[in-house]
Amino acid sequence: MARNKEKMVMVLDVGPSMHAVLPEVEKLCTMLIEKKLIYHRADEVGFVLFGTEETDNELTNEVGGYEHVTVLRNMKVVDGDLVDGVQQLPRGTVRGDYLDAIVVGVDMLIKDYKVSFKGRKRICLITNAQCPVKDPDEGTKEDQVSMIAKQMDEKGISFETIVVRGLLSVGADKRTLEENDHLLNLFSIKASAKIVQVQNPCSLMGALRTRHISPVTIFRGELEISLKMKIKVWVYKKTAEEKFPTLKKYSDKAPPTDKFATHDVKVDYEYQSVEDPDKVVPPEQRIKGYRYGPQVVPISSAEWDAVKFKPEKGVKLLGFADASNVRRHYYVKDVNIFIAEPGDTRDTLAVSALARAMKEMNKVAIVRCVWRQGQQNVAVGVLTPNISENDNTADSFYFNTLPFIEDVREFQFPSFSNFPASWQPNDKQQEAADELVKMLDLAPSSKDDVLLPEFTPNPILERFYRFLELKSREADAAVPPLDGTLRRITEPDPELVAKNKYVLDKFRSSFEVKVNPKLKKSTQRVMEDNKAGGSDEEDGLLDAPPEALAVRSSDDTHVDEIGDSNPVQDFEAMISRRDSPDWIGKAIQKMKNKISGLLLSRPYQEINNSTALDCLEALRKGCIMEQEPKQYNDFLRECIDENKLGDHNIFSRFYRDLASKGLTLISKTEAPDSEVPEDEARRFLLKEPKEE
């Protein structure tokens, strides 16, 4: 469609003060062309350079002036040759005047576009604004800017300015910088323009909007507050995940001389009978079905249509809630924005009043949304007020989808306070960790934020675009190494790491680092084989230090039984398995069986008592970490009840050992899922039961 086409002029500063950043500007321009070749092949792009020693533009030939401004490329549909042209930009030798270059760019657009063109027209200026603008022949510099902005506004030309600052601005004339910032800001006041300042190459890569996506409403209707109060709203997508371009099947069977060949591959499917493979089953004899265990349950189209959920299109308010009740991690999917119907003053006032009242009371709205008629799913989400700071922009709402109970995935992590005191960090270690976090802070208070989302390109997508352009030229091209600018996004900044090396060394020296030797067999198997007369290699494993035997190798994580030699280590290996969610329950049950066998064994020996207590302590720790306090509490009560049936002297000794080790019930303070209050857990082993 013509409305989706764009004519764009890139105005680039190639003067001496920009030489250090020109390699990044070349990458940015290359990325722009690469994306247009994929998504907008009909767009036209032109390039104007200023700060060059020579002068080459039509205005100079027609009216004179506009020196040191060169048209690198006139308006033309994007192609592969344009990529080569912008990868080696000329280095200028003189100071350039960006106002002259802007006028040349505007002149290119006006001469090129026709009245019938309904697409977008855009000019993008990239400069550090360190060079002064010369005085005009008539009027002031502000008058010149106003005249240019007025012409842009009349012709529907939008204007973007990317000002490169940071280290490149060191030593620049402060008065010149302030004057240029003032003049560039005038464009944003008098025309459809915006100005962006970037501090580093990574931000420069994301400062230019290389792909334009037209906003499309996903809902136009009424926000139903009640049966008698409704507000007309439009809903747009605010953010969406950017994905790889869709790969399509391609055929080279078309004749090379056919210029109109699409090379598309058409796929057709045939269904054949199992009984007679040569017989094709027509569509009217086919029916869809669902697997239900070993059988397939057929569902006809009429039955499927009857059980479909058919809600009515609309957005209904369910109620309000405190903003603190809706946590950030509850949000799922993309973000939408609710605005009042354009042009309707009453609805705009209603949305603004509601949004400001919610903001003042710290409330959010829970709404039920059906975006389209016939839509089978319902979205329940939250409306967050978005109060505008600009008088020309109306207030609105941000919408985030909330999960249903089936969508929730609980990932519970135990507190460090549940670990033994020997595992807790000391003051020195805590201080070293704090300094490490501060060193790697991307938003320090004294500096500008780093890797802001609105200025940080996706390194995976950018690398894909560059490789695709390379493959278009060389079919057998290898994947190039990661670009340095993209590497700064995905890896720690080497300058920052080198500058704070002492912090890393302090953190490293504060913790003892050990190498875990890899055992070829589990400790239990080694001991069992050794008893039966193992090999020399296995005997050597038994001579390893104690910490080596305590460490599990990669093979050790597949322990599926709790043996007699090292039941605690076997239990820890089983409960740490993550190849199936069933292993936690299996490990707890097997440990219960092992403890019961030790407690009820006859004759009851001292070694059994000690081993049983160690196993019970490991079971308690594991149930706390895996949020299974009820299983441990029920089992401990059963152990005491069962032991009452045995010898009372043995039971009394076991009961006293429990109290000495503090193996009481798991309370709510240790595990939130526990049903045992803390005072009940403390009283559990205070008084030893008397013999019945």
C-alpha positions in Angstrom: 0.0 0.0 0.0 1.2 3.5 -0.8 0.4 4.7 2.7 3.0 2.3 4.1 5.8 3.5 1.8 8.4 5.9 3.1 10.7 8.4 1.5 13.6 9.1 3.8 16.7 11.4 3.6 19.7 10.7 5.9 21.7 13.8 6.7 25.1 12.8 8.1 27.8 14.9 9.6 31.2 13.6 8.3 33.3 16.5 9.6 36.6 16.0 11.5 34.9 16.0 14.9 32.7 13.0 13.8 35.5 10.8 12.5 35.7 8.7 15.7 32.0 7.8 15.5 31.6 7.4 11.8 32.2 3.6 11.9 29.1 3.3 14.1 27.2 5.6 11.8 28.1 3.3 8.9 26.8 0.3 10.8 23.6 2.2 11.6 23.0 3.1 8.0 23.7 -0.4 6.9 21.2 -1.8 9.4 18.6 0.6 8.1 19.0 -0.5 4.5 19.1 -4.2 5.6 15.8 -4.0 7.4 14.1 -2.0 4.6 15.2 -4.7 2.1 13.4 -7.3 4.3 10.3 -5.4 5.4 9.8 -2.4 3.1 11.4 -3.1 -0.3 9.5 -0.2 -2.0 10.9 2.5 0.3 13.2 5.2 -1.1 16.3 6.5 0.7 18.7 9.3 -0.1 21.9 10.4 1.6 23.3 13.9 2.2 26.7 14.5 3.7 28.0 17.8 5.2 31.5 18.7 6.3 33.0 17.4 3.0 35.8 19.3 1.3 33.9 19.3 -2.0 30.4 20.6 -2.7 27.9 18.6 -4.8 24.1 19.4 -4.6 21.5 21.0 -6.8 20.8 24.0 -4.7 24.4 25.2 -5.1 24.1 25.1 -8.8 20.7 26.8 -8.8 21.0 29.6 -6.2 24.5 29.3 -4.9 25.7 28.8 -1.3 25.2 25.5 0.6 29.0 24.8 0.4 30.6 21.6 1.8 27.3 19.7 1.4 27.4 16.6 -0.8 24.5 14.5 -2.0 26.0 11.0 -1.8 22.8 9.4 -3.3 19.6 10.9 -4.6 16.2 9.4 -3.7 16.1 5.8 -5.0 14.4 2.6 -4.0 16.6 0.6 -1.6 18.8 -2.1 -3.1 21.9 -4.1 -2.3 24.3 -1.6 -3.9 23.2 1.1 -1.4 24.7 -1.1 1.4 28.1 -0.8 -0.2 27.7 2.9 -0.6 27.1 3.6 3.1 29.7 1.1 4.5 32.6 3.4 3.5 31.5 7.0 4.1 34.0 9.7 3.1 35.8 11.5 5.9 35.3 15.3 5.7 37.9 17.8 6.3 36.0 21.0 7.1 33.3 22.1 9.5 29.8 21.6 8.2 26.6 23.6 8.6 23.8 21.3 9.5 21.1 23.9 8.6 22.4 24.0 5.0 22.4 20.2 4.9 18.8 20.1 6.2 17.6 22.5 3.5 19.3 20.4 0.8 17.5 17.3 2.2 14.1 19.1 2.3 14.7 20.2 -1.3 15.4 16.6 -2.3 12.1 15.4 -0.8 10.0 18.2 -2.3 11.4 17.7 -5.8 11.1 13.9 -5.6 7.7 13.3 -4.1 4.5 13.8 -6.1 1.2 15.3 -4.8 -0.4 11.8 -5.1 2.2 10.3 -2.7 0.4 9.4 0.5 3.2 7.8 2.3 5.6 9.1 5.0 8.3 11.6 4.4 11.2 11.8 6.9 14.6 13.4 7.4 17.1 12.1 9.9 20.1 14.2 11.0 23.0 12.6 12.8 25.6 15.0 14.2 27.5 15.9 17.4 26.4 19.6 16.9 29.9 20.9 17.8 30.3 23.2 14.8 28.7 26.6 14.8 26.0 27.6 12.3 26.9 30.6 10.1 24.7 33.7 10.3 22.1 34.0 7.5 22.1 36.9 5.0 18.7 38.1 6.4 17.2 37.7 9.9 18.5 35.6 12.7 19.3 31.9 13.0 16.0 31.4 14.9 14.2 32.9 12.0 15.9 30.5 9.6 15.0 27.5 11.7 11.4 28.7 11.9 11.2 29.1 8.1 12.6 25.6 7.6 10.3 24.1 10.2 7.3 25.8 8.6 8.1 24.3 5.2 8.5 20.9 6.8 5.2 21.2 8.5 3.4 22.3 5.3 4.9 19.4 3.3 4.2 16.8 6.0 7.9 16.0 6.6 8.8 14.6 10.0 12.3 15.4 11.4 14.5 13.4 13.7 17.8 14.5 15.2 20.4 12.2 16.8 23.0 14.2 18.7 26.1 12.2 19.6 27.7 13.4 22.8 29.6 11.6 25.6 33.4 11.5 25.3 33.3 13.0 21.8 32.1 16.3 23.4 35.1 16.7 25.6 36.9 20.0 24.7 34.0 21.3 22.6 33.0 25.0 22.9 30.2 25.1 25.5 28.5 28.2 23.9 28.4 26.5 20.5 26.8 23.3 22.0 24.2 25.4 23.9 23.3 27.4 20.8 23.0 24.3 18.6 20.9 22.5 21.2 18.6 25.6 21.3 18.2 25.7 17.5 17.5 22.0 17.3 14.9 22.1 20.0 13.1 24.8 18.1 12.4 22.2 15.4 10.5 20.1 17.9 8.4 23.1 18.9 7.6 24.4 15.4 7.4 21.1 13.5 6.8 17.4 13.8 10.3 16.7 15.1 12.1 15.0 18.0 15.7 15.2 19.3 17.6 12.4 20.9 21.0 12.5 22.6 23.2 9.4 22.8 26.3 8.8 24.9 27.8 5.7 23.5 27.9 3.5 20.3 25.4 1.0 21.7 22.8 3.8 22.2 23.5 5.1 18.7 22.6 1.8 17.2 19.2 1.9 18.8 18.5 5.6 18.5 17.2 5.5 14.9 13.9 3.9 14.2 14.9 1.6 11.4 11.6 -0.2 11.0 8.2 1.6 11.0 5.2 -0.3 12.2 1.9 1.4 11.6 -0.3 1.4 14.7 -3.5 -0.7 14.3 -6.3 -0.9 16.8 -7.1 -4.3 18.2 -10.4 -3.1 19.7 -12.8 -0.2 19.1 -15.8 -0.2 21.4 -17.0 0.7 24.9 -15.4 0.3 28.3 -18.4 -0.7 30.3 -18.1 0.8 33.8 -21.8 -0.2 34.6 -25.0 -0.8 32.7 -25.6 3.0 32.6 -22.0 4.2 32.2 -19.9 3.4 29.2 -16.8 5.1 27.7 -15.8 4.8 24.0 -12.2 3.6 23.8 -9.6 2.5 21.2 -7.0 -0.1 22.1 -3.6 -0.3 20.5 -0.6 -2.5 21.0 2.1 -0.6 23.0 4.8 -3.2 22.9 5.2 -6.6 21.1 8.0 -9.1 20.7 10.1 -8.6 17.6 10.6 -12.0 16.0 12.8 -13.3 13.1 11.4 -12.8 9.6 9.4 -15.8 8.5 11.4 -18.2 6.3 9.5 -19.5 3.3 10.0 -22.5 1.0 11.8 -21.6 -2.2 12.0 -23.6 -5.5 14.7 -23.1 -8.2 12.8 -25.1 -10.7 11.4 -22.0 -12.5 13.2 -21.1 -15.8 15.9 -18.5 -15.2 14.5 -16.4 -18.1 11.1 -16.0 -16.4 11.4 -12.6 -14.7 7.9 -12.9 -13.1 8.5 -16.3 -11.5 7.6 -16.2 -7.7 9.5 -19.4 -6.9 6.9 -20.2 -4.3 6.3 -23.8 -3.3 2.7 -25.0 -3.0 2.0 -27.8 -0.5 -0.9 -30.1 -0.9 -1.8 -33.0 1.5 -3.6 -36.2 0.8 -5.1 -38.6 3.3 -5.0 -42.3 2.5 -6.9 -45.2 4.1 -4.9 -47.5 6.4 -6.8 -50.5 5.0 -6.3 -49.5 1.4 -3.2 -47.3 0.9 -4.1 -46.6 -2.7 -7.5 -45.0 -1.7 -7.6 -41.3 -1.0 -10.0 -40.3 1.7 -12.0 -37.2 0.6 -12.6 -34.3 3.1 -16.2 -35.2 3.7 -15.2 -38.6 5.1 -12.6 -37.2 7.5 -13.2 -36.1 11.1 -11.0 -34.6 13.8 -10.4 -36.3 17.1 -8.6 -36.1 20.4 -6.5 -38.7 22.0 -7.9 -39.8 25.3 -5.6 -42.4 26.8 -5.1 -45.2 24.2 -8.2 -44.3 22.2 -9.1 -41.5 19.8 -12.4 -39.7 20.5 -13.9 -38.3 17.3 -15.4 -34.8 17.5 -17.5 -33.6 14.6 -17.5 -30.0 13.5 -21.1 -29.5 14.7 -20.2 -30.9 18.2 -17.1 -28.7 18.3 -19.1 -25.7 17.4 -21.7 -26.5 20.1 -19.1 -26.7 22.9 -17.2 -23.5 21.8 -17.2 -20.6 24.2 -18.8 -17.7 22.4 -18.5 -14.5 24.5 -19.7 -11.2 23.3 -17.2 -8.5 22.2 -16.6 -5.9 24.8 -14.5 -4.7 27.7 -16.2 -4.8 31.2 -14.9 -3.4 34.5 -14.9 -6.1 37.1 -13.7 -3.9 40.0 -10.8 -2.0 41.5 -7.8 -3.2 43.5 -4.9 -1.7 45.3 -1.9 -1.3 43.0 0.3 -3.2 45.5 -1.9 -6.3 45.0 -1.0 -6.7 41.4 2.8 -7.5 41.3 4.9 -6.8 38.2 5.7 -10.5 37.7 1.9 -11.2 37.3 2.0 -9.5 33.8 1.9 -11.9 30.8 1.9 -11.2 27.1 2.3 -7.8 25.4 1.3 -4.4 26.7 -1.7 -2.6 25.2 -2.8 1.1 25.6 -6.3 2.3 26.1 -7.2 5.8 24.8 -10.4 7.6 24.5 -12.0 7.7 21.1 -10.2 10.4 19.1 -12.3 13.5 18.7 -14.8 12.8 21.5 -14.3 15.4 24.2 -16.6 13.8 26.7 -14.9 10.4 26.5 -11.5 12.0 26.8 -12.6 13.8 29.9 -14.1 10.6 31.3 -10.9 8.6 30.7 -8.7 11.4 32.2 -10.9 11.8 35.3 -11.0 8.0 35.9 -7.2 7.7 35.4 -6.4 10.6 37.7 -8.7 9.3 40.4 -7.1 5.9 40.3 -3.6 7.4 40.4 -4.5 9.5 43.4 -6.1 6.5 45.3 -3.3 4.2 44.1 -5.8 1.8 42.5 -5.8 -0.3 39.4 -8.8 -1.6 37.5 -9.5 -5.3 36.7 -11.2 -5.7 33.4 -12.6 -8.6 31.3 -11.8 -8.2 27.6 -13.0 -9.9 24.4 -11.3 -8.0 21.5 -13.3 -9.5 18.6 -16.7 -10.9 18.0 -16.5 -14.7 17.9 -13.2 -14.8 19.8 -13.0 -18.0 21.8 -10.7 -16.8 24.6 -11.3 -14.2 27.3 -8.5 -12.0 28.6 -8.7 -10.8 32.2 -6.2 -8.0 32.8 -5.3 -4.9 34.7 -5.6 -1.2 33.7 -2.9 1.0 35.1 -3.4 4.8 34.8 -0.9 6.6 32.5 -1.0 10.3 33.4 0.4 12.5 30.6 2.9 15.2 31.4 2.2 17.0 28.1 -0.8 19.3 27.9 -1.3 18.2 24.2 -1.5 14.5 25.1 -4.5 13.0 26.8 -4.4 10.6 29.7 -4.7 6.9 29.0 -4.4 3.4 30.5 -1.8 0.6 30.1 -3.3 -2.8 29.9 -1.5 -6.0 31.0 -3.0 -9.5 30.8 -3.1 -11.4 34.1 -2.6 -15.1 34.4 -5.3 -17.6 35.2 -4.5 -20.3 37.8 -3.5 -22.7 35.1 -1.0 -20.2 33.8 0.8 -19.8 37.1 4.1 -21.6 37.5 5.4 -21.5 41.1 9.1 -21.5 41.5 9.8 -21.4 45.2 13.3 -20.9 46.5 14.3 -21.5 50.1 15.7 -18.7 52.2 19.4 -18.6 53.0 18.4 -18.5 56.6 17.5 -22.1 56.4 21.1 -23.2 55.6 23.6 -24.0 58.4 25.6 -21.2 60.0 28.7 -22.4 58.3 27.1 -21.7 54.9 26.2 -18.1 55.8 28.4 -15.3 54.4 30.5 -13.3 57.0 30.7 -9.5 57.0 33.8 -9.5 54.8 32.1 -11.7 52.2 28.9 -9.7 52.3 30.9 -6.4 51.8 32.7 -7.9 48.8 29.5 -9.0 47.2 27.9 -5.5 47.8 30.8 -3.8 46.1 30.6 -6.2 43.1 26.9 -5.4 42.7 27.6 -1.7 42.9 30.4 -2.0 40.3 28.1 -3.7 37.8 25.2 -1.3 38.3 23.9 -0.2 34.9 22.1 2.8 36.5 24.5 4.6 38.8 23.3 7.8 40.4 26.3 9.8 39.1 26.1 8.7 35.5 23.5 8.1 32.7 21.8 4.8 32.5 23.4 2.1 30.3 21.6 -0.3 28.0 18.2 1.6 28.1 15.6 -0.6 26.3 14.5 2.2 24.0 18.1 2.7 22.8 19.4 -0.9 22.8 18.9 -3.0 19.7 18.4 -6.8 19.9 21.9 -8.2 19.2 20.5 -11.5 17.9 18.2 -9.8 15.3 20.9 -7.4 14.2 23.4 -10.2 13.7 20.8 -12.1 11.7 20.2 -9.1 9.4 23.9 -8.7 8.7 24.4 -12.4 8.0 21.3 -12.4 5.7 22.8 -9.5 3.7 26.1 -11.3 3.5 24.4 -14.5 2.3 22.6 -12.6 -0.4 26.0 -11.8 -1.9 27.8 -15.1 -1.2 25.8 -18.2 -0.9 28.6 -20.1 0.9 29.5 -17.3 3.3 30.4 -18.3 6.8 28.9 -16.8 9.9 31.0 -13.7 10.7 32.3 -13.0 14.3 30.1 -10.9 16.6 30.4 -7.2 16.0 32.2 -5.2 18.6 29.2 -2.9 19.3 26.9 -5.9 19.7 29.4 -7.6 21.9 29.3 -4.7 24.4 25.5 -5.4 24.8 25.9 -9.1 25.4 29.2 -9.1 27.4 30.6 -7.1 30.3 32.2 -3.9 29.4 36.0 -4.6 29.3 36.8 -1.0 30.3 34.5 -1.3 33.3 36.0 -4.6 34.3 39.6 -3.4 33.9 38.9 -0.2 35.9 37.4 -2.2 38.8 39.7 -5.2 38.8 40.4 -4.7 42.5 36.7 -5.3 43.3 36.7 -8.6 41.4 39.9 -9.7 43.1 38.5 -8.9 46.5 35.4 -10.9 45.8 37.4 -13.8 44.5 39.7 -13.8 47.5 36.8 -13.6 50.0 35.5 -17.0 49.0 37.3 -20.4 49.0 37.1 -22.0 45.6 37.5 -25.8 45.4 37.7 -28.1 42.4 35.2 -30.9 42.6 36.8 -34.2 41.4 34.6 -36.2 39.1 33.9 -39.7 40.5 33.3 -42.4 38.1 30.9 -44.2 40.4 28.7 -43.1 43.3 30.1 -43.5 46.8 27.7 -46.3 47.6 28.6 -48.3 44.5 32.4 -47.8 45.2 32.0 -49.0 48.8 29.9 -52.0 47.7 32.3 -53.0 45.0 35.2 -52.5 47.4 33.6 -54.9 49.9 33.2 -57.5 47.1 36.8 -56.9 46.0 36.9 -54.1 43.5 39.6 -53.1 41.0 42.6 -51.0 41.7 41.0 -48.1 40.1 38.0 -48.3 42.4 40.3 -48.8 45.4 42.0 -45.6 44.5 38.7 -43.7 44.6 38.3 -44.7 48.3 41.6 -43.0 49.1 40.1 -39.6 47.9 39.6 -36.9 50.5 36.3 -36.8 52.4 35.1 -33.8 50.5 35.6 -35.7 47.2 33.4 -38.5 48.4 30.7 -36.0 49.4 30.6 -34.4 46.0 28.4 -36.0 43.4 29.5 -36.4 39.9 27.3 -36.0 36.8 26.6 -39.8 36.9 25.7 -39.5 40.6 22.6 -37.4 40.0 20.9 -40.6 38.7 20.8 -42.3 42.1 17.4 -44.0 42.4 17.8 -45.9 45.7 18.9 -45.0 49.2 21.6 -47.5 50.2 22.9 -48.5 53.6 26.4 -47.0 53.3 25.6 -43.4 52.7 21.9 -42.9 52.9 22.1 -39.1 53.5 24.2 -38.5 50.3 21.9 -40.8 48.3 18.9 -38.9 49.6 20.4 -35.5 48.6 21.3 -36.8 45.2 17.8 -38.1 44.6 16.0 -35.0 45.8 18.2 -32.8 43.6 17.3 -34.6 40.4 15.4 -32.4 38.0 14.8 -34.9 35.1 11.3 -35.5 36.5 9.1 -33.7 39.1 8.3 -37.1 40.7 11.8 -37.5 42.2 11.2 -35.2 45.2 8.2 -37.3 46.3 10.1 -40.5 45.7 13.2 -39.4 47.6 11.1 -38.3 50.6 9.2 -41.6 50.6 12.3 -43.8 50.3 14.0 -41.8 53.1 10.9 -42.4 55.3 11.2 -46.1 54.7 14.9 -46.1 55.5 14.3 -44.3 58.8 11.4 -46.5 59.8 13.6 -49.6 59.1 16.4 -48.3 61.2 14.1 -47.4 64.1 12.2 -50.6 64.2 15.2 -52.9 63.6 15.8 -55.5 66.3 18.2 -55.7 68.1 18.2 -51.8 68.3 21.9 -50.8 68.2 23.6 -47.5 68.8 24.8 -47.3 65.2 21.1 -47.5 64.0 20.1 -44.7 66.4 22.9 -42.4 65.1 22.2 -43.2 61.4 18.5 -42.7 61.9 19.0 -39.3 63.5 21.2 -38.2 60.6 18.7 -39.4 58.1 15.9 -37.6 59.9 17.9 -34.4 60.0 18.5 -34.7 56.3 14.8 -35.4 55.7 13.9 -32.3 57.7 16.3 -30.0 55.8 15.1 -31.4 52.4 11.4 -30.9 53.3 12.1 -27.3 54.2 14.0 -26.6 51.0 11.4 -28.3 48.8 8.4 -26.8 50.7 7.1 -30.1 51.9 6.7 -29.5 55.7 3.6 -31.6 56.1 5.2 -34.8 55.0 8.0 -34.4 57.6 5.6 -33.3 60.4 3.2 -36.3 59.8 6.1 -38.7 59.6 7.7 -37.4 62.8 4.4 -37.9 64.7 4.1 -41.4 63.2 7.7 -42.3 64.3 6.9 -41.4 67.9 3.6 -43.3 67.9 5.2 -46.4 66.4 8.1 -46.3 68.8 5.7 -46.3 71.8 4.9 -49.9 70.8 8.5 -50.9 71.3 10.8 -50.9 74.3 10.2 -47.8 76.4 13.9 -47.4 77.3 14.9 -47.4 73.6 12.1 -44.9 72.8 13.1 -42.6 75.7 16.7 -42.5 74.4 15.4 -41.8 70.8 13.1 -39.0 72.2 16.0 -37.4 74.1 18.2 -37.5 71.0 15.5 -35.7 69.0 15.4 -33.0 71.6 19.2 -32.6 71.8 19.4 -32.2 68.0 16.4 -29.9 67.8 14.6 -32.2 65.4 11.2 -30.8 66.2 8.3 -30.1 63.9 8.7 -27.7 61.0 6.9 -24.4 61.9 5.4 -21.7 59.8 8.5 -19.5 60.3 10.7 -22.1 58.6 8.3 -23.0 55.8 5.2 -20.9 54.9 3.3 -24.0 53.8 3.5 -25.5 57.3 0.3 -25.7 59.4 2.2 -25.8 62.7 2.6 -22.6 64.7 6.0 -21.8 66.1 4.9 -22.3 69.8 3.5 -25.7 69.0 6.7 -26.8 67.3 8.7 -25.7 70.4 6.4 -27.6 72.8 6.5 -30.8 70.8 9.7 -32.2 72.5 9.6 -30.3 75.8 8.1 -33.1 77.8 8.9 -36.7 77.3 5.8 -39.0 77.3 5.6 -41.4 80.2 5.4 -45.2 79.9 1.9 -46.5 79.5 
